[in-house]
Amino acid sequence: MKSKADHAEDLKREVSQDVARAMFRSLFWNVISFKRKHEGYSLKKLADDLRINKSAVSRWFSNDPNWSINTIADIAFALNVEIKVMAMDKQTGCKFGPSGEIAEQPSAWSVTNPEGRSVVRSAFAGGVPISTINRSKRVASHPEAHILTIDLDASEIKKELVAGA
C-alpha cells in the first residue's frame, strides 16, 4: 500500500504530465489558428501531411492527446515550425537548453557616450531586441559582453557574443 507521500508524489507527476500535454496541444493549436487565418491552413491539410485520418487530428485537439516525441516532431515538421526546448530548475530558476545553461538577457539597457549622453537604448523580450533607438551610427559595447552594431543606413542590428569583453 502506498503512503500518503507516495500518493502525493504520483499526483504531482500526473499533473505535470497533464500540463505538458496541454502546453503542446495549445502550442500546435495556436500555430494552426495563425496559419488558418493567414494562409488558409486546415486540420485536413495537417492530417494529409501526416498521412492520417482528419478525425484523428480533430480528436487530438478536442481531447487530451498523449503524443510521443516522434509525433510531436512529425506535427512540427508538417506545420513547418521549429520547437525550441528549454527546462528551468524549479529551485534556482536556472534555465537550460540542449546546449547547456541559458544566460539571462537584460530586459533593457542603454549605452552612453563619453559625455554621458545616451546614444543607444534597447528593449528585449525573451532575449530578442524589440526596439532600439540610436542617435548616431556607432558600435556600442554591451555590459553583458555583447556587441550591438547598429547601421542606420542599412537599418540592420547585429548582436554578437564577445568572449572576455
Beta strands, then each sheet from edge to edge (+ up, - down):
strand 1: 87-88
strand 2: 95-97
strand 3: 100-102
strand 4: 108-112
strand 5: 118-125
strand 6: 128-134
strand 7: 138-141
strand 8: 146-151
strand 9: 156-161
sheet 1: 1+ 2- 3+
sheet 2: 4+ 5- 6+
sheet 3: 7+ 8- 9+
end
